[in-house]
Amino acid sequence: MLAYAAQGLRSEPGEGSGAQVRGQLTRADEALDGLADLFRQIARAEDLQPAVKYDAFIAMLGRDANDARAAIGLVLAQRSITSQMADNLNASIHIRALLTDLFLIDEIVRPEVVAREV
């Protein structure tokens, strides 16, 4: 996305990087569907406590994922994805909030995974 945004394209080429960006955004949109439910399943399976704190975070994660999907969906609805659109989507507070959520989840779950593998 960043490389595409840096190209300064005023229209989406029919193939190459434009098609790749559209494909990546489509996959991101699909991956976000059910993200909060997946983390809920992980939290329950790992018996992460206190559950009330995880439930509150999972609710926020669901909202952030839905907001990010709305932004991604708007870009995907365009006939042509310009470099400026990709750049603005990258800068979107909704995308940034979701990424921060995912980084936090990674740090929370990672020690549990490492401990089980040892």
N, C-alpha and C positions, 0 to 999 in steps of 0.2 A: 504494500500500500504506500509506504513512504517513497519507494523508488518511482512508483507510478505518479504520485503526487508531484514529485520533483521534475517530471518530464514537461510540465506546462502544457499538456494537451487540452485543446479546447473542445475536442469531441473524442468519443471512445472509438478506437480503431476496431474493426470487425474481428480481428484475431490478434494474437500476441498478448501484450501486457494488458490491454483492455479486457479481453476475454478472461484472462487469468484473474484480474481484480473482481470481475463480476462473479466468477466461479468461487473465489475465496469468500466473497461477501455472502453468497448463497449458502455455502457450507457453514459459515459463522452463524448465520440466521438459524439454520437447522439445528446446529449444536446448542444454541441457547434455549431451544424449546425443551423444557423439562429440567433445566440446570438446577433450579432450586430443589426440585424433588429428588434429584440424584444426590445432592449434598445432604439432604435430609436422611436419605437411606444410609449414606456413609456415617453420618453422625449417630444414627440409631445403631447401626451394626458395630460401631466402635465404642458405643455407650459413652459418647463425649458428654461431659458434665461441666457446669449445670445446664440441663436441657433447656431451661427457659432462655438462657443467653443464646444458645445455638438457634432456638426457634425464632428469636427476634432477628438474629443475623440472617437466617434463611428467608424470612419474610422480606427483608431489605434486599437480599440477593435476587429474589424473584422480581421485585420492583425494578431493580437496576437492569436485570436481564431484559425485562419487558420494554423498558425505556430505550435500551441499546437496540433492541430488535426494531422498535419504531423508527429510529434514525436510520438503521441499515435498510429497512424496508422502503423508506422514502427514497433513498439513493438507488436502490434496485428498481424502483418503479420508473426511474427516468430512462428515457430512450437511449441516452448517452451519458456515461459517467465521465465527467471531466476530471482533470488533475486537481482542479480547485475543489471540486466536490469531495474527492478522496482526501485531500488535505484537511478540509473542514470536518469531515467525518472523523478523521484521526484525532482532531483537536476537540471533538465534542466532549463535553463534561460527562455525558451519559456513557460514552465508551470508556473514558478514563475511570469513572466510578466502578464500572464493571471489571475492568482490568485490575484495579486495586483490590476489589473483592476477591478475585481469583488468586492474586498474589498472596493475600492473607490466608485464604483456604490452603494454598500450597504449603505455607509455613506451619499451619496448624496440623495438617494431616501428615506431612512429611516425617516428623519425629515418630509418629505411630507406625508408619510403614517401615522405617529403618529399624525400630525396636523389634518388630515382628520378624524381620529378615535375619537378625543376628542370632 
